[in-house]
Amino acid sequence: MKNLKLFFSALTVAFAILGLTRALSTDITLPITFVCLAITMFITAKEYSSKQEKSNAIYFGLLGTFLLIVTAYNVASMIWGI
């Protein structure tokens, strides 16, 4: 799990840097950054739940879910002009 968390954390930082330096459009990098961050939050929630720290697991699970909902709304608004 630690390697997977490290991989998605690195992807989050890499796409954030690509967006901030305008190497790629932020319309592309922002949703990818948020999805990678949400996956990192879900992995962290899984780690906390295996350590029997349920309150932290719920917090990170809700945070990951919120990030995915916001990202889905933003992508839908870019595509369909909602």
C-alpha positions as CSV (number, residue, x, y, z in Angstrom):
1,M,0.0,0.0,0.0
2,K,2.8,2.4,0.8
3,N,4.2,2.1,-2.8
4,L,0.8,2.7,-4.3
5,K,0.3,5.7,-2.1
6,L,3.7,7.1,-3.0
7,F,3.0,6.6,-6.7
8,F,-0.3,8.5,-6.6
9,S,1.2,11.2,-4.5
10,A,4.0,11.7,-7.0
11,L,1.4,11.8,-9.8
12,T,-0.6,14.4,-7.9
13,V,2.5,16.6,-7.5
14,A,3.7,16.1,-11.1
15,F,0.4,17.1,-12.7
16,A,0.1,20.0,-10.3
17,I,3.5,21.2,-11.5
18,L,2.6,20.7,-15.1
19,G,-0.6,22.8,-14.6
20,L,1.1,25.6,-12.7
21,T,4.0,26.0,-15.2
22,R,1.4,25.9,-18.0
23,A,3.2,23.0,-19.7
24,L,-0.2,21.5,-20.1
25,S,-3.6,23.2,-20.0
26,T,-5.2,23.4,-16.5
27,D,-8.4,22.0,-18.1
28,I,-6.5,18.8,-18.5
29,T,-4.2,18.8,-15.4
30,L,-6.6,19.9,-12.7
31,P,-9.1,16.9,-13.0
32,I,-6.2,14.5,-13.2
33,T,-4.6,16.1,-10.1
34,F,-7.8,15.9,-8.1
35,V,-8.5,12.3,-9.1
36,C,-5.0,11.2,-8.1
37,L,-5.4,13.1,-4.8
38,A,-8.7,11.4,-4.2
39,I,-7.2,8.0,-4.8
40,T,-4.4,8.9,-2.3
41,M,-7.1,9.8,0.2
42,F,-8.8,6.5,-0.3
43,I,-5.6,4.6,0.2
44,T,-4.9,6.6,3.4
45,A,-8.5,5.8,4.6
46,K,-7.8,2.1,3.9
47,E,-4.6,2.3,5.9
48,Y,-6.3,3.9,8.9
49,S,-9.2,1.4,8.8
50,S,-6.7,-1.4,9.0
51,K,-5.1,0.3,12.0
52,Q,-8.5,0.4,13.8
53,E,-8.6,4.3,13.6
54,K,-12.1,4.5,12.3
55,S,-12.6,8.3,12.7
56,N,-9.6,9.1,10.6
57,A,-10.6,6.5,8.0
58,I,-14.1,8.1,7.7
59,Y,-12.6,11.5,7.4
60,F,-10.3,10.6,4.6
61,G,-13.0,8.5,2.9
62,L,-15.4,11.5,2.9
63,L,-12.6,13.8,1.7
64,G,-11.8,11.5,-1.2
65,T,-15.5,11.2,-2.1
66,F,-15.9,15.0,-2.0
67,L,-12.9,15.5,-4.3
68,L,-14.4,13.0,-6.8
69,I,-17.8,14.7,-6.7
70,V,-16.3,18.1,-7.3
71,T,-14.1,16.8,-10.1
72,A,-17.0,15.1,-11.8
73,Y,-19.1,18.3,-11.6
74,N,-16.3,20.4,-13.0
75,V,-15.6,18.0,-15.9
76,A,-19.3,17.8,-16.7
77,S,-19.6,21.6,-16.6
78,M,-16.6,21.9,-19.0
79,I,-18.1,19.3,-21.4
80,W,-21.8,20.2,-21.3
81,G,-21.6,23.8,-20.1
82,I,-23.7,23.2,-17.0
